[in-house]
């Protein structure tokens, strides 16, 4: 048995070998993850990230980010009277990348958004704050130590705060070998809907799936 990096249960079994990579499946939270001995180095990760071409001016890229931004904004507005809008909440975009377009979208809605990214915005100061919402867009699949990251989110979120995660859910074992998401060498952990529901139970959060590949958590007040 291997320890799961997502829920930390010692309950993972070999799932699939796709040379040269070996994958495990956690029997508790159902996450699938790359063998820890095969995780990419920081240099390999950065090289791959620098190949991404996410143009902030591309309307298709902005529409893609709205898949997470819109349900987060809708959830923030719940319970806020129309006459009290727009209001400003403090948020954090975790894994903001070289061009923090998601933070820009959320700021355009009236919110104040700090950015953190271990490669492109590594100043740790934002990790000392507390936030009404955190977004994590196309980032969770890169986590080498997901349990540590989710513990950090729990510490950063204010009571009643929101955590929005967007990542491709792994829901078809038959196509895992040829799945484009797996073929990115920096994608090292893959979540299922039941993974996120398991994590919500661990932390005592509410969770819902407002649209495909988006999980929205709320910390109780």
C-alpha atoms as an extended CHARMM CRD file, in Angstrom:
* protein
*
       221  EXT
         1         1  UNK       CA              0.0000000000        0.0000000000        0.0000000000  PROA      1               0.0000000000
         2         2  UNK       CA              1.1290000000        3.5560000000       -0.7790000000  PROA      2               0.0000000000
         3         3  UNK       CA              0.1650000000        6.6660000000        1.1860000000  PROA      3               0.0000000000
         4         4  UNK       CA             -2.2670000000        8.8430000000       -0.7490000000  PROA      4               0.0000000000
         5         5  UNK       CA             -0.9510000000       12.4110000000       -1.1960000000  PROA      5               0.0000000000
         6         6  UNK       CA             -4.5210000000       13.7400000000       -1.3260000000  PROA      6               0.0000000000
         7         7  UNK       CA             -6.2090000000       12.2980000000        1.7700000000  PROA      7               0.0000000000
         8         8  UNK       CA             -3.0960000000       10.7770000000        3.4080000000  PROA      8               0.0000000000
         9         9  UNK       CA             -4.7260000000        7.3900000000        3.9090000000  PROA      9               0.0000000000
        10        10  UNK       CA             -2.3720000000        4.4450000000        3.5320000000  PROA      10              0.0000000000
        11        11  UNK       CA             -4.7590000000        2.8060000000        1.1390000000  PROA      11              0.0000000000
        12        12  UNK       CA             -3.4670000000        3.2520000000       -2.4040000000  PROA      12              0.0000000000
        13        13  UNK       CA             -2.9370000000        0.2910000000       -4.6930000000  PROA      13              0.0000000000
        14        14  UNK       CA             -1.2020000000        0.0410000000       -8.0750000000  PROA      14              0.0000000000
        15        15  UNK       CA             -3.6010000000        1.3060000000      -10.7190000000  PROA      15              0.0000000000
        16        16  UNK       CA             -1.8430000000        1.3610000000      -14.0880000000  PROA      16              0.0000000000
        17        17  UNK       CA              1.6570000000        1.2500000000      -15.5250000000  PROA      17              0.0000000000
        18        18  UNK       CA              2.1540000000        3.2620000000      -18.6860000000  PROA      18              0.0000000000
        19        19  UNK       CA              5.9110000000        3.1220000000      -19.2310000000  PROA      19              0.0000000000
        20        20  UNK       CA              7.7790000000        4.8500000000      -17.8850000000  PROA      20              0.0000000000
        21        21  UNK       CA              5.0700000000        6.0740000000      -15.4920000000  PROA      21              0.0000000000
        22        22  UNK       CA              3.4230000000        4.1870000000      -12.6720000000  PROA      22              0.0000000000
        23        23  UNK       CA              0.0840000000        5.3110000000      -11.2280000000  PROA      23              0.0000000000
        24        24  UNK       CA             -1.6770000000        4.5440000000       -7.9720000000  PROA      24              0.0000000000
        25        25  UNK       CA             -5.3600000000        4.6570000000       -6.9900000000  PROA      25              0.0000000000
        26        26  UNK       CA             -6.4630000000        5.5500000000       -3.4780000000  PROA      26              0.0000000000
        27        27  UNK       CA             -9.1580000000        3.2230000000       -2.1820000000  PROA      27              0.0000000000
        28        28  UNK       CA            -10.4070000000        5.8980000000        0.2510000000  PROA      28              0.0000000000
        29        29  UNK       CA            -10.7560000000        9.0990000000       -1.7710000000  PROA      29              0.0000000000
        30        30  UNK       CA            -10.4340000000        7.5060000000       -5.2410000000  PROA      30              0.0000000000
        31        31  UNK       CA             -7.7230000000        9.9030000000       -6.3980000000  PROA      31              0.0000000000
        32        32  UNK       CA             -5.2360000000        8.6740000000       -8.9960000000  PROA      32              0.0000000000
        33        33  UNK       CA             -1.6510000000        9.8390000000       -8.6730000000  PROA      33              0.0000000000
        34        34  UNK       CA              1.7810000000        9.4190000000      -10.1870000000  PROA      34              0.0000000000
        35        35  UNK       CA              4.3300000000        7.3980000000       -8.2730000000  PROA      35              0.0000000000
        36        36  UNK       CA              6.0830000000        9.8730000000       -5.9200000000  PROA      36              0.0000000000
        37        37  UNK       CA              9.4950000000        8.7990000000       -7.2070000000  PROA      37              0.0000000000
        38        38  UNK       CA              8.5700000000       10.0630000000      -10.6710000000  PROA      38              0.0000000000
        39        39  UNK       CA              7.4050000000       13.5830000000       -9.8710000000  PROA      39              0.0000000000
        40        40  UNK       CA              8.9140000000       16.2080000000      -12.1970000000  PROA      40              0.0000000000
        41        41  UNK       CA             11.5460000000       18.6180000000      -10.9390000000  PROA      41              0.0000000000
        42        42  UNK       CA             10.8310000000       22.3180000000      -10.5450000000  PROA      42              0.0000000000
        43        43  UNK       CA             12.9940000000       22.9790000000      -13.5980000000  PROA      43              0.0000000000
        44        44  UNK       CA             10.9990000000       20.5160000000      -15.6860000000  PROA      44              0.0000000000
        45        45  UNK       CA              7.7450000000       22.0520000000      -14.5150000000  PROA      45              0.0000000000
        46        46  UNK       CA              8.7910000000       25.6030000000      -15.2950000000  PROA      46              0.0000000000
        47        47  UNK       CA              9.9950000000       24.6180000000      -18.7510000000  PROA      47              0.0000000000
        48        48  UNK       CA              6.6020000000       23.0940000000      -19.5000000000  PROA      48              0.0000000000
        49        49  UNK       CA              4.6650000000       26.0630000000      -18.0880000000  PROA      49              0.0000000000
        50        50  UNK       CA              6.6660000000       28.4840000000      -20.2020000000  PROA      50              0.0000000000
        51        51  UNK       CA              5.4120000000       26.6760000000      -23.2950000000  PROA      51              0.0000000000
        52        52  UNK       CA              1.7990000000       27.5620000000      -22.4830000000  PROA      52              0.0000000000
        53        53  UNK       CA              0.3130000000       30.2700000000      -24.6500000000  PROA      53              0.0000000000
        54        54  UNK       CA             -2.5410000000       31.6890000000      -22.6080000000  PROA      54              0.0000000000
        55        55  UNK       CA             -3.1330000000       35.0710000000      -24.2160000000  PROA      55              0.0000000000
        56        56  UNK       CA             -4.9160000000       37.4610000000      -21.7970000000  PROA      56              0.0000000000
        57        57  UNK       CA             -6.5240000000       39.1550000000      -24.8120000000  PROA      57              0.0000000000
        58        58  UNK       CA             -7.9060000000       35.9020000000      -26.2420000000  PROA      58              0.0000000000
        59        59  UNK       CA            -11.7100000000       35.8790000000      -25.7170000000  PROA      59              0.0000000000
        60        60  UNK       CA            -11.7080000000       32.0680000000      -25.8310000000  PROA      60              0.0000000000
        61        61  UNK       CA             -9.2560000000       31.9230000000      -22.9240000000  PROA      61              0.0000000000
        62        62  UNK       CA            -11.3140000000       34.3950000000      -20.9290000000  PROA      62              0.0000000000
        63        63  UNK       CA            -14.4480000000       32.3550000000      -21.6230000000  PROA      63              0.0000000000
        64        64  UNK       CA            -12.6210000000       29.2690000000      -20.3760000000  PROA      64              0.0000000000
        65        65  UNK       CA            -11.7500000000       31.0390000000      -17.0990000000  PROA      65              0.0000000000
        66        66  UNK       CA            -15.3590000000       32.1690000000      -16.6920000000  PROA      66              0.0000000000
        67        67  UNK       CA            -16.2390000000       28.4960000000      -16.2190000000  PROA      67              0.0000000000
        68        68  UNK       CA            -14.7890000000       28.9250000000      -12.7190000000  PROA      68              0.0000000000
        69        69  UNK       CA            -15.2540000000       32.6610000000      -12.2130000000  PROA      69              0.0000000000
        70        70  UNK       CA            -19.0110000000       32.6500000000      -12.8400000000  PROA      70              0.0000000000
        71        71  UNK       CA            -20.0260000000       30.0600000000      -10.2150000000  PROA      71              0.0000000000
        72        72  UNK       CA            -17.6660000000       31.6840000000       -7.7050000000  PROA      72              0.0000000000
        73        73  UNK       CA            -19.1980000000       35.1040000000       -8.3460000000  PROA      73              0.0000000000
        74        74  UNK       CA            -22.7150000000       33.6700000000       -8.1870000000  PROA      74              0.0000000000
        75        75  UNK       CA            -21.9540000000       32.0320000000       -4.8360000000  PROA      75              0.0000000000
        76        76  UNK       CA            -20.4440000000       35.2450000000       -3.4730000000  PROA      76              0.0000000000
        77        77  UNK       CA            -23.6010000000       37.1340000000       -4.4320000000  PROA      77              0.0000000000
        78        78  UNK       CA            -25.9170000000       34.6870000000       -2.7030000000  PROA      78              0.0000000000
        79        79  UNK       CA            -27.6470000000       36.4000000000        0.1960000000  PROA      79              0.0000000000
        80        80  UNK       CA            -26.4200000000       39.8550000000       -0.8420000000  PROA      80              0.0000000000
        81        81  UNK       CA            -29.2820000000       42.2750000000       -1.4370000000  PROA      81              0.0000000000
        82        82  UNK       CA            -29.4330000000       43.9230000000       -4.8270000000  PROA      82              0.0000000000
        83        83  UNK       CA            -29.0670000000       47.3890000000       -3.3080000000  PROA      83              0.0000000000
        84        84  UNK       CA            -25.8590000000       46.2670000000       -1.5780000000  PROA      84              0.0000000000
        85        85  UNK       CA            -24.1980000000       45.2720000000       -4.8600000000  PROA      85              0.0000000000
        86        86  UNK       CA            -21.5340000000       45.5600000000       -6.0300000000  PROA      86              0.0000000000
        87        87  UNK       CA            -19.6770000000       44.6710000000       -2.8630000000  PROA      87              0.0000000000
        88        88  UNK       CA            -16.0150000000       43.8960000000       -2.4240000000  PROA      88              0.0000000000
        89        89  UNK       CA            -14.6490000000       40.6570000000       -1.0070000000  PROA      89              0.0000000000
        90        90  UNK       CA            -11.0300000000       39.7400000000       -0.4040000000  PROA      90              0.0000000000
        91        91  UNK       CA             -9.8840000000       36.8210000000       -2.5290000000  PROA      91              0.0000000000
        92        92  UNK       CA             -6.7970000000       34.8790000000       -3.4920000000  PROA      92              0.0000000000
        93        93  UNK       CA             -6.0250000000       33.3570000000       -6.8790000000  PROA      93              0.0000000000
        94        94  UNK       CA             -3.7780000000       30.4170000000       -6.0000000000  PROA      94              0.0000000000
        95        95  UNK       CA             -1.6630000000       29.2990000000       -8.9230000000  PROA      95              0.0000000000
        96        96  UNK       CA             -2.2700000000       32.4780000000      -10.9000000000  PROA      96              0.0000000000
        97        97  UNK       CA              0.3200000000       31.7910000000      -13.5980000000  PROA      97              0.0000000000
        98        98  UNK       CA              2.3150000000       34.3290000000      -15.5950000000  PROA      98              0.0000000000
        99        99  UNK       CA             -0.7650000000       36.3400000000      -16.6160000000  PROA      99              0.0000000000
       100       100  UNK       CA             -3.3290000000       36.5060000000      -13.7760000000  PROA      100             0.0000000000
       101       101  UNK       CA             -6.3730000000       36.8200000000      -16.0330000000  PROA      101             0.0000000000
       102       102  UNK       CA             -8.7310000000       35.0760000000      -13.5970000000  PROA      102             0.0000000000
       103       103  UNK       CA             -7.7930000000       37.5790000000      -10.8990000000  PROA      103             0.0000000000
       104       104  UNK       CA             -8.4990000000       40.3430000000      -13.4070000000  PROA      104             0.0000000000
       105       105  UNK       CA            -11.9570000000       38.9560000000      -14.1570000000  PROA      105             0.0000000000
       106       106  UNK       CA            -12.7940000000       38.7540000000      -10.4650000000  PROA      106             0.0000000000
       107       107  UNK       CA            -11.4200000000       42.2490000000       -9.8710000000  PROA      107             0.0000000000
       108       108  UNK       CA            -13.6070000000       43.5860000000      -12.6780000000  PROA      108             0.0000000000
       109       109  UNK       CA            -16.5670000000       42.2810000000      -10.6490000000  PROA      109             0.0000000000
       110       110  UNK       CA            -15.5040000000       44.5260000000       -7.7730000000  PROA      110             0.0000000000
       111       111  UNK       CA            -13.4490000000       42.1790000000       -5.6260000000  PROA      111             0.0000000000
       112       112  UNK       CA             -9.9020000000       42.5850000000       -4.3410000000  PROA      112             0.0000000000
       113       113  UNK       CA             -7.7760000000       39.6570000000       -5.4520000000  PROA      113             0.0000000000
       114       114  UNK       CA             -4.2450000000       38.7920000000       -4.3640000000  PROA      114             0.0000000000
       115       115  UNK       CA             -2.1740000000       36.3710000000       -6.4290000000  PROA      115             0.0000000000
       116       116  UNK       CA              0.1750000000       33.5870000000       -5.4920000000  PROA      116             0.0000000000
       117       117  UNK       CA              2.0730000000       31.2530000000       -7.7860000000  PROA      117             0.0000000000
       118       118  UNK       CA              5.2150000000       29.3320000000       -6.7700000000  PROA      118             0.0000000000
       119       119  UNK       CA              6.8500000000       30.1210000000      -10.1180000000  PROA      119             0.0000000000
       120       120  UNK       CA              5.4270000000       33.4120000000      -11.3550000000  PROA      120             0.0000000000
       121       121  UNK       CA              4.2680000000       35.1980000000       -8.1870000000  PROA      121             0.0000000000
       122       122  UNK       CA              6.3070000000       33.5460000000       -5.4190000000  PROA      122             0.0000000000
       123       123  UNK       CA              6.0560000000       36.3250000000       -2.8280000000  PROA      123             0.0000000000
       124       124  UNK       CA              4.6220000000       34.4340000000        0.1880000000  PROA      124             0.0000000000
       125       125  UNK       CA              2.9990000000       37.5170000000        1.7120000000  PROA      125             0.0000000000
       126       126  UNK       CA             -0.4930000000       36.6370000000        0.3890000000  PROA      126             0.0000000000
       127       127  UNK       CA             -0.2560000000       33.3020000000        2.2010000000  PROA      127             0.0000000000
       128       128  UNK       CA             -0.3140000000       35.1780000000        5.4940000000  PROA      128             0.0000000000
       129       129  UNK       CA             -3.7880000000       36.6190000000        4.8740000000  PROA      129             0.0000000000
       130       130  UNK       CA             -7.3640000000       35.4310000000        5.2970000000  PROA      130             0.0000000000
       131       131  UNK       CA             -9.8510000000       35.3570000000        2.4530000000  PROA      131             0.0000000000
       132       132  UNK       CA            -13.5330000000       35.2270000000        1.6600000000  PROA      132             0.0000000000
       133       133  UNK       CA            -12.7630000000       33.2150000000       -1.4550000000  PROA      133             0.0000000000
       134       134  UNK       CA             -9.8990000000       31.3050000000       -3.0600000000  PROA      134             0.0000000000
       135       135  UNK       CA             -9.7170000000       30.2250000000       -6.6810000000  PROA      135             0.0000000000
       136       136  UNK       CA             -7.5030000000       27.4180000000       -7.9290000000  PROA      136             0.0000000000
       137       137  UNK       CA             -7.8460000000       27.0990000000      -11.6840000000  PROA      137             0.0000000000
       138       138  UNK       CA             -6.0590000000       24.3130000000      -13.5660000000  PROA      138             0.0000000000
       139       139  UNK       CA             -3.5720000000       24.0850000000      -10.6990000000  PROA      139             0.0000000000
       140       140  UNK       CA             -4.6500000000       21.2630000000       -8.3580000000  PROA      140             0.0000000000
       141       141  UNK       CA             -3.5430000000       18.6110000000      -10.8650000000  PROA      141             0.0000000000
       142       142  UNK       CA              0.0360000000       19.9020000000      -10.4890000000  PROA      142             0.0000000000
       143       143  UNK       CA              0.1600000000       19.5470000000       -6.6880000000  PROA      143             0.0000000000
       144       144  UNK       CA              2.9370000000       17.2580000000       -5.4730000000  PROA      144             0.0000000000
       145       145  UNK       CA              1.5400000000       17.3570000000       -1.9190000000  PROA      145             0.0000000000
       146       146  UNK       CA             -2.2060000000       17.9770000000       -2.2990000000  PROA      146             0.0000000000
       147       147  UNK       CA             -2.9980000000       17.2870000000        1.3620000000  PROA      147             0.0000000000
       148       148  UNK       CA             -0.6510000000       20.0860000000        2.3960000000  PROA      148             0.0000000000
       149       149  UNK       CA             -2.2380000000       22.4500000000       -0.1280000000  PROA      149             0.0000000000
       150       150  UNK       CA             -5.7860000000       21.7140000000        1.0280000000  PROA      150             0.0000000000
       151       151  UNK       CA             -4.7120000000       22.2170000000        4.6370000000  PROA      151             0.0000000000
       152       152  UNK       CA             -3.3580000000       25.5940000000        3.5690000000  PROA      152             0.0000000000
       153       153  UNK       CA             -6.6750000000       26.4690000000        1.9500000000  PROA      153             0.0000000000
       154       154  UNK       CA             -8.4610000000       25.5370000000        5.1750000000  PROA      154             0.0000000000
       155       155  UNK       CA             -6.1780000000       27.8880000000        7.0870000000  PROA      155             0.0000000000
       156       156  UNK       CA             -6.5780000000       30.7640000000        4.6170000000  PROA      156             0.0000000000
       157       157  UNK       CA            -10.3650000000       30.6140000000        4.2790000000  PROA      157             0.0000000000
       158       158  UNK       CA            -12.5030000000       32.7540000000        6.5420000000  PROA      158             0.0000000000
       159       159  UNK       CA            -15.6420000000       31.2130000000        8.0820000000  PROA      159             0.0000000000
       160       160  UNK       CA            -18.2240000000       31.0650000000        5.3350000000  PROA      160             0.0000000000
       161       161  UNK       CA            -15.4830000000       31.3670000000        2.7210000000  PROA      161             0.0000000000
       162       162  UNK       CA            -15.4880000000       29.7560000000       -0.7200000000  PROA      162             0.0000000000
       163       163  UNK       CA            -12.9050000000       27.5970000000       -2.4480000000  PROA      163             0.0000000000
       164       164  UNK       CA            -13.3700000000       27.1550000000       -6.1820000000  PROA      164             0.0000000000
       165       165  UNK       CA            -11.3290000000       24.4870000000       -7.9760000000  PROA      165             0.0000000000
       166       166  UNK       CA            -11.3390000000       23.7610000000      -11.6810000000  PROA      166             0.0000000000
       167       167  UNK       CA             -9.5400000000       20.6910000000      -12.9690000000  PROA      167             0.0000000000
       168       168  UNK       CA            -10.4480000000       17.8740000000      -15.3480000000  PROA      168             0.0000000000
       169       169  UNK       CA            -12.2490000000       15.2020000000      -13.3460000000  PROA      169             0.0000000000
       170       170  UNK       CA            -10.9250000000       11.6910000000      -13.9420000000  PROA      170             0.0000000000
       171       171  UNK       CA            -14.0350000000        9.6040000000      -14.5130000000  PROA      171             0.0000000000
       172       172  UNK       CA            -13.1790000000        7.0440000000      -17.2030000000  PROA      172             0.0000000000
       173       173  UNK       CA            -10.5300000000        4.4510000000      -16.4120000000  PROA      173             0.0000000000
       174       174  UNK       CA            -10.8030000000        2.9240000000      -19.8770000000  PROA      174             0.0000000000
       175       175  UNK       CA             -9.4380000000        6.0520000000      -21.5510000000  PROA      175             0.0000000000
       176       176  UNK       CA             -6.9130000000        6.9970000000      -18.8770000000  PROA      176             0.0000000000
       177       177  UNK       CA             -3.9470000000        5.7530000000      -20.9220000000  PROA      177             0.0000000000
       178       178  UNK       CA             -4.7170000000        7.9990000000      -23.8880000000  PROA      178             0.0000000000
       179       179  UNK       CA             -6.3400000000       10.8650000000      -21.9500000000  PROA      179             0.0000000000
       180       180  UNK       CA             -4.7910000000       14.1480000000      -23.0460000000  PROA      180             0.0000000000
       181       181  UNK       CA             -4.8070000000       15.4330000000      -19.4790000000  PROA      181             0.0000000000
       182       182  UNK       CA             -2.6390000000       12.5730000000      -18.2810000000  PROA      182             0.0000000000
       183       183  UNK       CA             -0.1740000000       13.1020000000      -21.1160000000  PROA      183             0.0000000000
       184       184  UNK       CA              0.9180000000       16.4570000000      -19.6940000000  PROA      184             0.0000000000
       185       185  UNK       CA              3.9930000000       15.4340000000      -17.6340000000  PROA      185             0.0000000000
       186       186  UNK       CA              3.2710000000       18.1060000000      -15.0030000000  PROA      186             0.0000000000
       187       187  UNK       CA             -0.1920000000       16.6680000000      -14.2790000000  PROA      187             0.0000000000
       188       188  UNK       CA              0.5340000000       14.2920000000      -11.4280000000  PROA      188             0.0000000000
       189       189  UNK       CA             -2.7190000000       13.8950000000       -9.4950000000  PROA      189             0.0000000000
       190       190  UNK       CA             -6.2310000000       13.3660000000      -10.8440000000  PROA      190             0.0000000000
       191       191  UNK       CA             -9.4290000000       13.8700000000       -8.8900000000  PROA      191             0.0000000000
       192       192  UNK       CA            -12.8560000000       12.3360000000       -9.2060000000  PROA      192             0.0000000000
       193       193  UNK       CA            -16.0800000000       13.8800000000       -7.9600000000  PROA      193             0.0000000000
       194       194  UNK       CA            -15.9830000000       11.4450000000       -5.0450000000  PROA      194             0.0000000000
       195       195  UNK       CA            -12.4570000000       12.6590000000       -4.2340000000  PROA      195             0.0000000000
       196       196  UNK       CA            -13.7260000000       16.1650000000       -3.6740000000  PROA      196             0.0000000000
       197       197  UNK       CA            -16.6880000000       14.9110000000       -1.6620000000  PROA      197             0.0000000000
       198       198  UNK       CA            -14.3040000000       12.8960000000        0.5080000000  PROA      198             0.0000000000
       199       199  UNK       CA            -12.1190000000       15.9590000000        1.0940000000  PROA      199             0.0000000000
       200       200  UNK       CA            -15.1740000000       18.0280000000        1.9730000000  PROA      200             0.0000000000
       201       201  UNK       CA            -16.0390000000       15.4540000000        4.6020000000  PROA      201             0.0000000000
       202       202  UNK       CA            -12.5060000000       15.5640000000        5.9910000000  PROA      202             0.0000000000
       203       203  UNK       CA            -12.6580000000       19.3290000000        6.4980000000  PROA      203             0.0000000000
       204       204  UNK       CA            -16.3340000000       19.6610000000        7.3650000000  PROA      204             0.0000000000
       205       205  UNK       CA            -16.9920000000       21.7570000000        4.2550000000  PROA      205             0.0000000000
       206       206  UNK       CA            -20.0160000000       21.8180000000        2.0020000000  PROA      206             0.0000000000
       207       207  UNK       CA            -19.3040000000       20.9750000000       -1.6250000000  PROA      207             0.0000000000
       208       208  UNK       CA            -21.2390000000       21.1260000000       -4.8540000000  PROA      208             0.0000000000
       209       209  UNK       CA            -20.3800000000       20.6090000000       -8.5010000000  PROA      209             0.0000000000
       210       210  UNK       CA            -21.9960000000       23.6040000000      -10.2450000000  PROA      210             0.0000000000
       211       211  UNK       CA            -20.7120000000       22.6300000000      -13.6870000000  PROA      211             0.0000000000
       212       212  UNK       CA            -18.4320000000       20.1250000000      -15.3460000000  PROA      212             0.0000000000
       213       213  UNK       CA            -14.9100000000       19.9660000000      -13.8610000000  PROA      213             0.0000000000
       214       214  UNK       CA            -15.6450000000       22.5750000000      -11.1890000000  PROA      214             0.0000000000
       215       215  UNK       CA            -15.8850000000       21.9080000000       -7.4520000000  PROA      215             0.0000000000
       216       216  UNK       CA            -17.1130000000       24.6690000000       -5.1670000000  PROA      216             0.0000000000
       217       217  UNK       CA            -16.4830000000       24.2730000000       -1.4300000000  PROA      217             0.0000000000
       218       218  UNK       CA            -17.8450000000       26.4320000000        1.3590000000  PROA      218             0.0000000000
       219       219  UNK       CA            -16.3820000000       26.5430000000        4.8390000000  PROA      219             0.0000000000
       220       220  UNK       CA            -19.1740000000       26.6970000000        7.4650000000  PROA      220             0.0000000000
       221       221  UNK       CA            -19.6400000000       29.9840000000        9.2750000000  PROA      221             0.0000000000
